[in-house]
Amino acid sequence: MNGQNRSTIQPGIEVNIVLKQNQRSGKLTRGIVKDVLTNSSNHPHGIKVRLEDGSVGRVKEIIKG
């Protein structure tokens, strides 16, 4: 499942995000969502989130809820 719709992303779910510094390479980072940072209902590049480890990036795929 992609991470473009805010309604599908809540704190506590496991996701793969791309960090700002990895946008060119596309390297993904896996973690648990702590906060949802994007206010709009959807975003073409993925909803921006903060993971429990403090990493901030855009959701590329949702692993499980």
Phi and psi in degrees as a GROMACS rama.xvg file:
@    title "Ramachandran Plot"
@    xaxis  label "Phi"
@    yaxis  label "Psi"
@TYPE xy
-82.1811  167.982  ASN-2
-108.533  36.9865  GLY-3
-92.7464  -15.1148  GLN-4
-109.019  124.239  ASN-5
-62.8106  -31.7838  ARG-6
-64.6368  -21.0611  SER-7
-92.2125  -2.24322  THR-8
-117.811  118.711  ILE-9
-131.372  157.73  GLN-10
-55.5859  139.241  PRO-11
102.198  -12.2106  GLY-12
-88.9295  156.008  ILE-13
-93.9915  131.27  GLU-14
-139.475  163.15  VAL-15
-106.399  128.773  ASN-16
-120.34  160.901  ILE-17
-110.98  124.451  VAL-18
-75.5741  157.639  LEU-19
-53.7736  -45.4855  LYS-20
-71.9992  -12.7253  GLN-21
-106.142  10.2984  ASN-22
-63.2764  -37.1648  GLN-23
-67.9146  -44.0242  ARG-24
-80.3421  -25.95  SER-25
80.4001  11.4251  GLY-26
-62.7576  128.912  LYS-27
-97.3381  148.978  LEU-28
-122.402  129.939  THR-29
-100.028  141.898  ARG-30
-174.124  -177.329  GLY-31
-102.6  132.184  ILE-32
-68.6801  129.17  VAL-33
-100.779  -48.8291  LYS-34
-136.002  144.507  ASP-35
-97.1019  122.085  VAL-36
-99.1755  -22.2228  LEU-37
-80.5347  131.03  THR-38
-88.3885  -28.3316  ASN-39
-72.4433  159.536  SER-40
-72.1639  -23.5942  SER-41
-151.973  161.954  ASN-42
-149.485  131.601  HIS-43
-64.6797  -24.2385  PRO-44
-98.7962  0.666894  HIS-45
111.09  149.194  GLY-46
-73.7157  133.735  ILE-47
-82.2885  131.247  LYS-48
-135.476  161.623  VAL-49
-110.559  128.758  ARG-50
-84.1546  168.546  LEU-51
-61.5313  -25.947  GLU-52
-85.8644  1.61411  ASP-53
96.6008  -7.43411  GLY-54
-67.7302  140.61  SER-55
-120.472  130.68  VAL-56
-169.045  -177.374  GLY-57
-100.283  136.582  ARG-58
-69.665  125.865  VAL-59
-103.11  -34.3479  LYS-60
-152.657  150.554  GLU-61
-100.422  125  ILE-62
-83.1545  -57.1482  ILE-63
-161.966  159.368  LYS-64
